[in-house]
C-alpha cells in the first residue's frame, strides 16, 4: 500500500450502507472536510441526525449504479455480500477507487486508524492484515500525543509563515526549527508555561 493524504474538500464520497460501519466511514470523511452521500433504505440514529441536518445527502433506497454518479471515493459498507459485490463491480467499471468493508483483498485503498490533534494527523495501517493491531497502536498514540501537539503544530505553522516572509531567516528555516522543536517545547505547551515558550523562541530567533 502507498500511504497518501487526500484532499477531500469539495469532493464527493459515496457510502453504501447505513449501519455502524458506515457511520464510522462517514464520520471520518466529514472530519476530513469531505462531502458525503449515503445510500441505504435505513440508517443509524447518528447517520439520521446528519441527514436531517443536511450534513450528508441520504438516498433512502436500495443501491443502484446511478448512486455513484459524481463520486471521488466509494465505500461498500453493508452486511449483504451481493450488494458489496455490485458496488465493487460498478465502481471498478466507472474507474473509481473502492473500499469494501471487511474485504481488504478487494480494496483499492485502506482507511488507517487515525487520531487528530488539530492539523496533526497520526495514522496506523497494517495493509488490512489486522485492524485490531492498528486500533491497539492508535490507543497508545492517543495516550502519548495530547492536545499540546495541536498547539505545537499551530505554533510551528505560524512561525514558518513569518520566517518565510523574513529575508534574514528564510534561507535557514530547517536549522531554526531543529533548534525550536524539542521535547521541552512539548512539556511547556502541555503545562501552559507560555513564558518559557516565549523565552525559548526569542533565544533561538534572536528577536522578540
Secondary structure, DSSP 8 states (H G I E B T S, - for coil): --------BT-EEEEE--SHHHHHHHHHHHHTTBEEEEE-SS--HHHHHHHHTTSSEEE-S---GGGGTTEEEEEE--S-HHHHHHHHHHHHHTT-EEEETT-GGG-S----EEEEETTEEEEE--TTS-HHHHHHHHHHHHHHS-THHHHHHHHHHHHHHHHHH-TTTGGGHHHHHHHH-SHHHHHHHHTT-HHHHHHHHHHHHS--
